[in-house]
């Protein structure tokens, strides 16, 4: 009954807010649902003491959080897809921003309710609650910066930089919560070198690897960004007027720009975004000349 009700609510949200899902969005949604069922409900049931009433109640609580998180991540997929469309009505963004705000408020209320339902499992539930909130806040900030970019006549130049640091911070915090949760499950279950222990240790190893990669990529990106900011001069008003050109990365008019060694002009925040996706070997987006000696 509960599952059928959740499916009906989910279909109603999709139809009202998102309309027809893109093939990739549907695939991602089903993959996340499967991962959630395998690594949350079933796996937690295998680790915890077999008190079925407690397990069912906890599974329902976590299931509601997972339901809301799926729609947060679906909103992120939709934003990525809308960025590839030439013209999109702002009403579509408003609908999703309202949905994300509702999810965020519902998450907080759901967590407050857990203080009374599960007073002895507060640490575990907090580690379940935080990733959902972080994901929702991250996606909501991306939508708000996009709307600000649409509202302002000259655009919102800091949009990409804000989105990058928001995503980086949220990803690191979510990985940290996931690591703590796995360590807590190991502590609750004990070490017996069974299948459950092997899966837990493999997941801990995977999270640590992801954290390490995040830090390495960020460090390399920061070095490249600092080099570009300090080594290349700002284009003068005369140079901007002479070229009278759009930024080749974002295709928008340049009021301020960095002049590379090759003579091409770009927004500084666009160069930051470009380096983010080409961190191993950053080059000029137009002529492919290396941006730093290390590249």
C-alpha positions, 0 to 999 in steps of 0.5 A: 500500500505504501509503495503503491502510494509512493509510486502514484505520488512520484508519477504525479510529481514527474507529470506536473513538474518535469513532464516527459523525462529524457531517456538519460533521466529515466535511466539515472532515476532507475539506477538510483532506486536500485542502488538505494534498495540494495545499499540502504534498505536490504543492507541495513536490515542485514547489519542491524539486529533482527527486530522486524518492527524496528527495521520496518519502521526505520526502512520506511523513514529512510525510504521517504528520505531516498524518495526525496533525494531521487527527485533532488538528483532528477532536478540536477539532471534536468538542469544539465539537460536544459542547459543544452536547449536554446530556449527554455521557459522560466516557468519550468525553472520556477516549478523545479525550484519550488519542488526543491524548496518543498523537498528541503523543508520536508527533509528538515521536518522529517528529521525533526520527527525522527528525534521522537521516533528514534531517539537512540539512533540519532547519529545514524539518522543524521548521517542519512539526513545530511546527504539528502539536504546537501544534495538538495541545497546544492541543486537549489543553489544552481537553479537560483544562480541560473535564474539570477543569470536570466534576470540580470541584463548583463548576466551573473558572472559569478554563477559558474564559480559559485556552482563549482564551489557549491558542488565541490563542498557538497560532494566532499561533505556527502562523501565524508558522511558516507564514510562515517556511516560505513564506519558506524555500520562496521562498528554496529555489526562488528568485524567477522570477515563475512560477506557483509564485512567485505562489502563494507570495507570495499565501500570504505575503500571506494569512498576514500579513493573518491575523496582523494581524487576530489582533493587532487583534482581540486589542487591541480585546478586551483594551481592552474586557475592561480596561474591564469589569474596572476600571469595573464593581464586583464584586457583593456577597454580599448582591446575589448572595443577593438575586438567587440567580440563574444566570449568563445566559451559562453557566447556572451558579450565581454565587459571584462576579460583576460587576455591570454598569451595567444591574444584571445580574450575570455571571461575569467570565470569562463576560463575557470569553468574551462579548466575545471573540465580540462584540469589535466591539460588546460589549453586555450579554448580557441587555439589549444595553446597551453595555459600554463607551463605544466600543461 
